[in-house]
């Protein structure tokens, strides 16, 4: 991390003592990626963060050095690594116990009620789509699971037969937190050939800030 901030311009900071001044990195100066690069889907690929990975570890795995952790954070618009980066399993368990007092409480308390509508192609039992809608407890209680077959008019003599299955379920607070944490694992990784141009641009901007 220190190498990244070494390139920031310096500013003089008064530590509270009139005779005590220090030169520190000016964190009000920031660097953002060029919009064209972020919009260029060929410049990056999807990557799944493994349990226990940090930005530095991922950078070392992919780019051979931990220094480019800042590129990973920048391209994924991660400002607060503590909240934007997925927790490892041990940290997640500690978080659950602290937030909900115990793992059992988090698992037994309902976070949300859901209606699930699944459309299936009858010819080969292929799932075409699934829509999950959050509903309140009253609607959930009144909802009756159902299965209905339909024939779509698609130009064939008998039409295409599909099955629409309505079910319902609840999501515990643990499941909600787990899914939220897991959703952070999929990130963008800048392709190797774009690293040098980005680093050069970063140095140019900071040197002239």
Sine and cosine of phi, psi and omega as CSV:
sin_phi,cos_phi,sin_psi,cos_psi,sin_omega,cos_omega
0.00,0.00,-0.58,0.81,-0.06,-1.00
-0.89,0.46,-0.61,0.79,0.00,-1.00
-0.87,0.50,-0.60,0.80,0.01,-1.00
-0.89,0.46,-0.76,0.65,-0.05,-1.00
-0.97,0.26,-0.26,0.96,0.05,-1.00
-0.87,0.49,-0.42,0.91,-0.05,-1.00
-1.00,0.01,-0.11,0.99,0.03,-1.00
-0.96,0.28,0.56,-0.83,0.08,-1.00
-0.90,0.44,0.44,-0.90,-0.04,-1.00
-1.00,-0.05,0.47,-0.88,0.11,-0.99
-0.68,-0.73,0.47,-0.88,0.00,-1.00
-1.00,0.02,0.74,-0.67,-0.05,-1.00
-0.83,-0.56,0.74,-0.67,0.05,-1.00
-1.00,0.02,0.85,-0.52,-0.07,-1.00
-0.99,0.10,0.17,0.99,0.02,-1.00
0.93,-0.36,-0.33,0.94,0.04,-1.00
-0.97,-0.25,0.81,-0.59,-0.04,-1.00
-0.82,0.58,-0.48,0.88,-0.04,-1.00
-0.99,-0.16,0.16,0.99,-0.04,-1.00
-0.86,-0.52,0.98,-0.21,0.03,-1.00
-0.87,-0.49,0.52,-0.85,0.00,-1.00
-0.67,-0.74,0.49,-0.87,0.04,-1.00
-0.98,-0.18,0.88,-0.48,-0.04,-1.00
-0.77,-0.64,0.25,-0.97,0.04,-1.00
-0.91,0.41,0.71,-0.71,0.02,-1.00
-0.99,0.12,0.99,-0.12,-0.09,-1.00
-0.97,0.23,-0.08,1.00,0.05,-1.00
-0.97,0.25,-0.29,0.96,0.08,-1.00
-1.00,0.10,0.72,-0.69,-0.04,-1.00
-0.72,-0.69,0.30,-0.95,0.00,-1.00
-0.79,-0.61,0.75,-0.66,0.05,-1.00
-0.83,-0.56,0.46,-0.89,0.02,-1.00
-0.94,0.35,0.48,-0.88,0.09,-1.00
-0.91,0.41,0.71,-0.70,-0.04,-1.00
-0.82,0.58,-0.64,0.77,-0.02,-1.00
-0.87,0.49,-0.57,0.82,0.00,-1.00
-0.93,0.36,-0.69,0.72,0.00,-1.00
-0.92,0.40,-0.50,0.87,-0.01,-1.00
-1.00,0.09,-0.15,0.99,0.00,-1.00
-1.00,0.03,0.99,-0.15,-0.08,-1.00
-0.91,0.42,-0.33,0.94,0.02,-1.00
-0.98,0.20,-0.15,0.99,-0.03,-1.00
-1.00,0.10,-0.22,0.97,-0.03,-1.00
-0.57,-0.82,0.17,-0.99,0.03,-1.00
-0.62,-0.78,0.27,-0.96,-0.02,-1.00
-0.98,0.18,0.64,-0.77,-0.01,-1.00
-0.67,-0.74,0.62,-0.78,0.01,-1.00
-0.96,-0.28,0.86,-0.52,-0.02,-1.00
-0.95,0.31,0.79,-0.62,0.03,-1.00
-0.99,0.15,0.38,-0.93,0.01,-1.00
-0.88,0.48,0.78,-0.63,0.01,-1.00
1.00,-0.05,-0.17,0.99,0.03,-1.00
-0.93,0.36,0.60,-0.80,0.17,-0.98
-0.91,-0.41,0.23,-0.97,0.07,-1.00
-0.83,0.56,-0.60,0.80,0.01,-1.00
-0.92,0.40,-0.66,0.75,0.00,-1.00
-0.91,0.41,-0.70,0.72,0.02,-1.00
-0.89,0.46,-0.68,0.73,0.03,-1.00
-0.86,0.51,-0.68,0.74,0.01,-1.00
-0.92,0.38,-0.63,0.78,0.02,-1.00
-0.88,0.47,-0.71,0.71,-0.15,-0.99
-1.00,0.00,-0.67,0.74,-0.12,-0.99
-0.95,-0.30,-0.07,1.00,0.04,-1.00
0.99,0.15,0.11,0.99,0.03,-1.00
-0.45,-0.90,0.60,-0.80,0.03,-1.00
-0.97,0.25,-0.17,0.99,-0.12,-0.99
-0.88,0.48,-0.53,0.85,-0.12,-0.99
-1.00,0.08,0.34,0.94,0.07,-1.00
-0.84,0.54,-0.57,0.82,-0.04,-1.00
-0.91,0.41,-0.51,0.86,0.04,-1.00
-0.92,0.39,-0.65,0.76,0.03,-1.00
-0.87,0.49,-0.71,0.70,-0.01,-1.00
-0.92,0.40,-0.67,0.74,-0.04,-1.00
-0.91,0.42,-0.72,0.69,-0.07,-1.00
-0.93,0.38,-0.37,0.93,0.03,-1.00
-0.98,-0.21,0.18,0.98,0.05,-1.00
0.81,0.59,0.65,0.76,0.03,-1.00
-1.00,-0.05,0.90,-0.44,-0.03,-1.00
-0.99,-0.12,-0.71,0.71,0.00,-1.00
-0.92,-0.39,0.98,-0.22,-0.08,-1.00
-0.89,0.46,-0.45,0.89,0.00,-1.00
-0.93,0.37,-0.49,0.87,-0.01,-1.00
-0.97,-0.24,-0.51,0.86,-0.10,-0.99
-1.00,0.02,-0.37,0.93,-0.01,-1.00
-1.00,-0.08,0.64,-0.77,-0.02,-1.00
-0.91,0.42,0.62,-0.78,0.06,-1.00
-0.97,0.26,0.56,-0.83,0.14,-0.99
-0.96,0.28,0.21,-0.98,-0.14,-0.99
-0.86,0.51,-0.64,0.77,-0.01,-1.00
-0.92,0.39,-0.70,0.72,0.03,-1.00
-0.91,0.42,-0.61,0.79,0.01,-1.00
-0.90,0.44,-0.70,0.72,0.03,-1.00
-0.87,0.49,-0.66,0.75,0.03,-1.00
-0.89,0.45,-0.67,0.74,0.03,-1.00
-0.87,0.50,-0.71,0.70,0.00,-1.00
-0.89,0.46,-0.72,0.69,-0.01,-1.00
-0.90,0.44,-0.58,0.82,0.01,-1.00
-0.97,0.25,-0.64,0.77,-0.06,-1.00
-0.97,0.25,-0.61,0.79,-0.09,-1.00
-0.91,-0.42,0.17,0.99,0.03,-1.00
0.97,0.24,-0.52,0.86,0.06,-1.00
-0.30,-0.95,0.36,-0.93,0.04,-1.00
-0.90,0.43,-0.64,0.77,-0.02,-1.00
-0.88,0.47,-0.64,0.77,0.01,-1.00
-0.90,0.44,-0.69,0.72,0.00,-1.00
-0.90,0.44,-0.58,0.81,-0.03,-1.00
-0.98,0.21,-0.47,0.88,-0.10,-1.00
-1.00,-0.07,-0.26,0.97,-0.01,-1.00
-0.99,-0.11,0.68,-0.73,-0.06,-1.00
-0.99,0.15,0.75,-0.66,0.09,-1.00
-1.00,-0.04,-0.66,0.75,-0.05,-1.00
-0.40,-0.92,0.35,-0.94,0.04,-1.00
-0.93,-0.36,0.64,-0.77,-0.08,-1.00
-0.73,-0.69,0.59,-0.81,0.18,-0.98
-0.96,-0.28,0.75,-0.66,-0.04,-1.00
-0.89,-0.46,0.84,-0.54,0.02,-1.00
-0.91,-0.42,0.93,-0.37,-0.07,-1.00
-0.93,-0.38,0.80,-0.60,0.03,-1.00
-0.96,-0.26,0.80,-0.60,-0.10,-0.99
-0.82,-0.58,0.70,-0.71,0.09,-1.00
-0.99,0.17,0.88,-0.47,-0.11,-0.99
-0.92,0.40,-0.50,0.87,-0.08,-1.00
-0.83,0.55,-0.65,0.76,-0.02,-1.00
-0.72,-0.69,0.26,0.97,0.03,-1.00
0.86,0.50,0.54,0.84,-0.01,-1.00
-1.00,0.06,0.76,-0.66,0.04,-1.00
-0.97,0.26,0.85,-0.52,-0.03,-1.00
-1.00,0.02,-0.71,0.71,-0.03,-1.00
-0.40,-0.92,0.31,-0.95,0.09,-1.00
-0.55,-0.84,0.79,-0.61,0.00,-1.00
-0.88,-0.48,0.81,-0.58,0.02,-1.00
-0.94,-0.35,0.85,-0.52,-0.03,-1.00
-0.89,-0.46,0.76,-0.65,0.04,-1.00
-0.98,0.17,0.76,-0.65,-0.02,-1.00
-0.78,-0.63,0.21,-0.98,0.01,-1.00
-1.00,0.05,0.14,-0.99,-0.11,-0.99
-0.90,0.43,-0.55,0.84,0.00,-1.00
-0.92,0.40,-0.74,0.67,0.03,-1.00
-0.90,0.44,-0.61,0.79,0.01,-1.00
-0.88,0.47,-0.70,0.72,-0.02,-1.00
-0.90,0.43,-0.61,0.79,-0.05,-1.00
-0.99,0.15,-0.30,0.95,-0.07,-1.00
-0.95,0.31,0.78,-0.62,0.03,-1.00
-0.96,-0.29,0.81,-0.58,0.05,-1.00
-0.85,0.52,0.57,-0.82,-0.04,-1.00
-0.48,-0.88,0.36,-0.93,0.08,-1.00
-0.72,-0.69,0.83,-0.56,-0.05,-1.00
-0.75,-0.66,0.72,-0.69,0.06,-1.00
-0.99,-0.15,0.64,-0.77,0.00,-1.00
-0.76,-0.65,0.47,-0.88,0.12,-0.99
-0.93,-0.38,0.87,-0.50,0.00,-1.00
-1.00,-0.01,0.65,-0.76,0.04,-1.00
-0.99,0.11,0.99,-0.15,-0.04,-1.00
-0.86,-0.51,0.29,0.96,0.03,-1.00
0.99,-0.12,-0.22,0.97,0.04,-1.00
-0.99,0.10,0.41,-0.91,-0.07,-1.00
-0.82,0.57,-0.69,0.72,-0.07,-1.00
-0.97,-0.24,0.01,1.00,-0.04,-1.00
0.97,0.24,0.12,-0.99,0.05,-1.00
-0.99,-0.15,0.81,-0.59,-0.03,-1.00
-1.00,0.03,0.78,-0.63,0.08,-1.00
-0.78,-0.62,0.35,-0.94,0.02,-1.00
-0.85,-0.53,0.77,-0.64,0.04,-1.00
-0.94,-0.35,0.88,-0.47,-0.04,-1.00
-0.94,-0.33,0.83,-0.55,0.05,-1.00
-0.97,-0.24,0.85,-0.52,0.07,-1.00
-0.75,-0.66,0.07,-1.00,0.03,-1.00
-0.59,-0.81,0.45,-0.89,0.09,-1.00
-0.39,-0.92,0.15,-0.99,0.07,-1.00
-0.91,-0.42,0.40,-0.92,0.06,-1.00
-0.88,-0.48,0.82,-0.57,0.00,-1.00
-0.97,0.25,0.26,-0.97,0.04,-1.00
-0.89,0.45,-0.57,0.82,0.06,-1.00
-0.90,0.44,-0.73,0.68,0.00,-1.00
-0.87,0.50,-0.65,0.76,0.01,-1.00
-0.88,0.48,-0.76,0.65,-0.03,-1.00
-0.91,0.41,-0.62,0.78,-0.01,-1.00
-0.91,0.42,-0.73,0.69,-0.01,-1.00
-0.90,0.43,-0.62,0.78,0.02,-1.00
-0.89,0.45,-0.69,0.73,0.01,-1.00
-0.92,0.40,-0.67,0.74,-0.01,-1.00
-0.91,0.41,-0.53,0.85,-0.01,-1.00
-0.90,0.43,-0.31,0.95,0.00,-1.00
-0.99,0.11,-0.11,0.99,-0.08,-1.00
-0.97,0.25,-0.44,0.90,-0.02,-1.00
-1.00,0.07,0.91,-0.42,-0.04,-1.00
-0.76,-0.65,0.17,-0.99,0.10,-1.00
-1.00,-0.06,0.66,-0.75,0.10,-0.99
-0.87,-0.50,0.82,-0.57,0.03,-1.00
-0.93,0.36,0.73,-0.68,-0.02,-1.00
-0.91,0.41,0.51,-0.86,-0.12,-0.99
-0.79,0.61,-0.64,0.77,-0.09,-1.00
-0.93,0.36,-0.24,0.97,0.01,-1.00
-0.99,-0.10,-0.13,0.99,-0.07,-1.00
-0.90,0.44,-0.79,0.61,-0.05,-1.00
-0.86,0.52,-0.72,0.69,0.04,-1.00
-0.87,0.50,-0.62,0.79,0.00,-1.00
-0.92,0.39,-0.68,0.73,0.01,-1.00
-0.90,0.44,-0.68,0.74,0.02,-1.00
-0.89,0.46,-0.66,0.75,0.02,-1.00
-0.92,0.40,-0.64,0.77,0.05,-1.00
-0.87,0.49,-0.74,0.68,0.00,-1.00
-0.89,0.45,-0.66,0.75,-0.01,-1.00
-0.88,0.47,-0.71,0.71,-0.02,-1.00
-0.91,0.42,-0.72,0.70,-0.04,-1.00
-0.93,0.37,-0.58,0.82,0.02,-1.00
-0.92,0.39,-0.41,0.91,-0.03,-1.00
-0.96,-0.28,0.09,1.00,-0.02,-1.00
-0.96,0.27,0.00,0.00,0.00,0.00
